[in-house]
Amino acid sequence: MKISPSILSADFARLAEEVALISETADWVHVDVMDNHFVPNLTLGLPVVEALLKHSALPLDCHLMIEDPDRWAPQYAEAGAGSVTIHAEAAKAPIRTLRAIRAAGARAGLGINPATPVEPYEDLLGEIDMLLLMTVEPGFGGQKFLDVVLPKVRRARQLIKGRDLPVWLQVDGGVSAETIERCAEAGADVFVAGNAVYGADDPAEAVRNLRAQAEEATGEG
């Protein structure tokens, strides 16, 4: 069970300090890159990621919600990101791009929106290290978790298990103390949490509690 707090909910003016708050308890730092084209929001890009890499003790989990991931994704991997996820809906040459991410030394992820079925991408599972299932419509933090995605999480876990692949299954959106157990029970093992971490009085403790809930839900605690 891995917790990847999203800095989309952090104070952008104090990113290095905000990341330091979770450095002892989190596994990754989730970085939402949005271009105001693929999603209706504009956040940060490669220069900020490059700067943050100099100050983060945790690997960066870069989630590219952008229009042209085939062009930009390899650059995030080359910069030093630990994981780079592209969206199936945006990539025009996903296999080439996923292989380029891996070749640059990062874990390759494939993201899928709530209304996008997972089955058409089963043949790509061997090309990725992580499958990200959005549990809200991408674009903004603080949205309500979409329970309708849970059956897809279960199906995705079965697809991964059926191929006996070491692919992580990540859920992103509305993950909190109220929803993480359902996600874990459905088969997720990597959890992106924004407001649930950075909206807490003690972000480090919030991460610790979320992990404990996920582990308890699956009997791993």
C-alpha positions in Angstrom: 0.0 0.0 0.0 1.5 3.3 -1.1 0.3 6.8 -0.4 1.1 9.6 -2.9 -0.1 12.9 -1.5 -1.1 15.4 -4.2 0.5 18.8 -4.0 -2.5 20.2 -6.0 -3.9 20.7 -2.5 -0.7 22.2 -1.0 0.4 25.8 -0.8 2.0 26.5 -4.2 4.1 29.3 -2.6 5.7 26.9 -0.2 6.0 23.6 -2.2 9.4 22.5 -0.8 8.1 23.0 2.7 4.8 21.3 2.0 6.6 18.3 0.6 8.9 18.2 3.6 5.9 17.8 5.9 5.1 14.4 4.4 8.6 13.2 3.7 8.7 10.8 6.7 5.4 9.0 6.1 4.5 9.2 2.4 5.9 7.1 -0.4 5.7 9.5 -3.4 4.8 13.1 -4.1 1.9 13.3 -6.7 2.4 16.2 -9.1 -0.6 17.1 -11.2 0.4 18.8 -14.4 -2.5 20.4 -16.2 -2.4 22.5 -19.4 -6.0 24.0 -19.5 -6.6 22.0 -22.7 -7.0 18.4 -21.8 -8.5 19.5 -18.6 -10.1 22.9 -17.7 -7.4 23.9 -15.3 -3.8 25.2 -15.4 -1.3 24.2 -12.7 2.4 23.8 -13.2 4.9 22.3 -15.6 8.4 21.0 -16.2 10.3 24.0 -14.7 8.5 23.6 -11.4 9.1 19.9 -11.4 12.8 20.4 -12.0 13.0 22.8 -9.1 11.0 20.5 -6.8 13.3 17.6 -7.6 16.1 19.5 -6.0 14.3 19.7 -2.7 12.2 16.5 -2.4 13.4 13.5 -0.5 10.6 11.6 -2.1 10.3 10.5 -5.7 7.9 12.5 -7.8 4.9 10.9 -9.3 4.1 13.1 -12.3 0.5 12.8 -13.6 0.3 14.5 -17.0 -3.2 15.8 -17.7 -2.1 17.5 -20.9 -3.0 17.5 -24.6 0.3 16.3 -26.1 1.8 13.8 -23.6 3.8 12.1 -26.5 5.8 15.3 -26.8 6.3 16.2 -23.2 6.2 13.0 -21.1 9.8 11.8 -21.8 11.2 15.1 -20.7 9.7 14.7 -17.2 11.3 11.3 -17.0 14.6 12.7 -18.2 14.4 15.4 -15.6 14.4 12.8 -12.9 10.7 12.1 -12.1 10.3 8.7 -10.5 7.0 8.0 -12.3 5.3 9.6 -15.3 1.7 8.9 -16.2 0.1 9.8 -19.5 -3.6 9.7 -20.3 -5.0 7.1 -22.7 -7.4 9.6 -24.0 -4.7 12.1 -25.0 -1.8 9.9 -26.2 -1.6 9.4 -29.9 1.3 6.9 -29.7 1.0 5.5 -26.2 3.3 2.5 -26.7 6.2 4.6 -28.1 5.7 7.2 -25.3 5.5 4.6 -22.5 8.7 3.0 -23.7 10.4 6.3 -23.9 9.4 7.0 -20.3 10.9 3.7 -19.2 14.0 4.2 -21.3 14.6 7.5 -19.5 14.6 5.7 -16.2 11.1 6.4 -14.8 8.2 4.1 -14.1 5.5 4.4 -16.9 1.9 5.0 -16.0 -1.3 5.0 -18.0 -4.2 7.1 -16.8 -7.9 6.5 -17.6 -10.8 8.8 -17.0 -14.0 7.7 -15.1 -16.0 7.1 -18.3 -13.2 5.3 -20.2 -13.4 1.5 -20.0 -10.2 -0.3 -19.0 -10.6 -3.4 -21.2 -9.5 -1.8 -24.5 -6.1 -1.1 -22.8 -5.5 -4.7 -21.5 -2.8 -5.3 -24.2 -0.9 -2.3 -22.9 -0.5 -3.7 -19.4 2.9 -5.2 -20.3 4.1 -1.7 -21.3 3.3 0.0 -18.0 4.4 -0.1 -14.4 1.2 1.6 -13.1 -2.4 1.9 -14.1 -4.1 5.0 -12.8 -7.9 5.1 -12.6 -9.4 8.5 -12.0 -12.1 8.4 -9.4 -13.2 12.0 -10.2 -13.4 13.9 -13.4 -9.8 15.2 -13.9 -9.1 18.9 -13.5 -9.8 20.0 -10.0 -9.0 18.9 -6.4 -11.6 18.6 -3.7 -14.2 16.7 -5.8 -16.5 14.0 -4.4 -15.4 10.4 -5.0 -17.2 8.6 -7.8 -18.4 5.2 -6.5 -19.3 4.2 -10.1 -15.6 3.7 -10.7 -15.2 0.9 -8.1 -16.4 -1.9 -10.3 -13.7 -0.8 -12.9 -11.1 -0.9 -10.2 -12.1 -4.5 -9.5 -12.0 -5.4 -13.2 -8.6 -3.8 -13.6 -7.2 -5.7 -10.7 -8.4 -9.0 -12.2 -6.8 -8.0 -15.6 -3.5 -7.4 -13.9 -3.8 -10.5 -11.8 -4.7 -12.6 -14.9 -1.5 -11.5 -16.7 0.6 -11.9 -13.5 2.2 -8.5 -14.0 3.8 -6.3 -11.3 1.6 -3.4 -12.2 0.6 -1.0 -9.5 -3.1 0.1 -9.5 -3.5 3.7 -8.5 -6.7 5.6 -7.7 -6.8 9.4 -7.8 -9.7 11.7 -6.8 -11.7 12.0 -3.6 -9.5 9.5 -1.7 -10.0 10.1 2.0 -10.6 8.4 5.3 -14.2 7.8 4.1 -13.3 6.2 0.8 -9.8 4.6 0.9 -11.0 1.3 2.4 -13.4 0.8 -0.4 -10.7 1.5 -2.9 -8.3 -0.9 -1.2 -10.9 -3.7 -1.0 -11.6 -3.2 -4.8 -7.9 -3.8 -5.5 -6.1 -0.5 -5.5 -2.7 -0.4 -3.9 -1.5 3.2 -4.6 -3.6 6.1 -3.4 -3.5 9.7 -4.3 -4.9 12.0 -1.6 -4.9 15.7 -1.7 -7.3 17.5 0.6 -7.3 14.5 2.9 -3.6 15.1 3.6 -3.0 18.8 3.1 -6.3 19.8 4.6 -5.4 18.0 7.8 -3.8 19.7 10.8 -1.0 17.2 10.6 -0.3 16.0 7.0 2.2 13.4 8.1 -0.2 11.8 10.5 -3.0 11.9 7.9 -0.8 9.9 5.6 0.0 7.4 8.4 -3.7 7.0 9.1 -4.7 6.5 5.5 -2.1 3.8 5.0 -3.3 2.1 8.2 -6.9 2.1 6.9 -5.9 0.7 3.5 -3.8 -2.1 5.1 -6.6 -3.0 7.5 -9.1 -3.2 4.7 -7.0 -5.8 2.9 -5.6 -7.6 6.0 -2.1 -6.3 5.3 -1.8 -4.4 8.6 
